[in-house]
Amino acid sequence: MENQLFLSNVETFANLHWILENGGQQYAQIGTAQSTGTKLVSLDSFFNQPGMFEVAMGTPLIDVIEKIGNGFKQDIKAVQIGGPLGGIVPLHKMKDLKLDFESMSENGFLLGHASFVSIPKDFSMLKYIEHLLKFTADESCGKCYPCRIGSFRGYEMIEKVGKSDYKIDRQLFDDLLETLEIGSLCALGGGVPLPIKNALMYFEDELKGYFIQE
């Protein structure tokens, strides 16, 4: 065990060879002032050219989709960027964003580890929210109440909507998201409200029928 090396951040180690050969100052010239260097971008199977690519920070997201991923195989309405806690970005917002931390944050999204998970046009956004909450409930370590109980209660509400005529009290749901966001001890419970809020904002027309508004 003493001679084993464990990598906790593959992306950082992937950059080391280039930095050691060319120097940190040269590496810092790539990208933007606040987001230097490159990013490993993972494009899912909905892209015509899926795979993992090393992309310079600051690259427009529309270029990542059209030039690197060669567009989509079918109609897509949004892409979740940065994993299950990453923001849900509708396609029309791509032109406003770049592959950097600042533009994503300023627009209410998250770059995270830069995975691109496509959401097809015919896939229910309600089902996608249900998936996010179930993932959080399943992955919760159980140490704190907001994440352990809150994620499961959120999942129960969304699941019930999909199986009956039940409608969710929007204020109650917003309160639940706020509790998860500010009360969870780690980024799992604290992070899942972001993509759900993105979905509620940008896909309001699709989702409003499932909620009771005050």
LINNOR-V170264 format. One line per field, one symbol per residue. ss: DSSP state (a for helix, b for strand, c for the rest). burial: 1 if it has 9 or more other ideal C-beta (glycine too) atoms within 8 Angstrom, else 0. Layout:
ss=???
burial=???
This chain:
ss=cccccccccaaaaaaaaaaaaacaaaaaccbccccbcbbbbbbcccbcccbbbbbbcccbaaaaaaaacccbcccbbbbbbcccccbbbbaaaaaacbccaaaaaaccccccccbbbbbbccccaaaaaaaaaaaaaaacccccaaaaaaaaaaaaaaaaaaaccccbbaaaaaaaaaaaaaacccaaaaaaaaaaaaaaaacaaaaaaabbcc
burial=0000000000100110001000000011011100111111111101100100001111111011110110010001111111011111111011001111011110111111011101110010111111011111100100010111011111101111100000010100100111111011010111111111111001100010001000
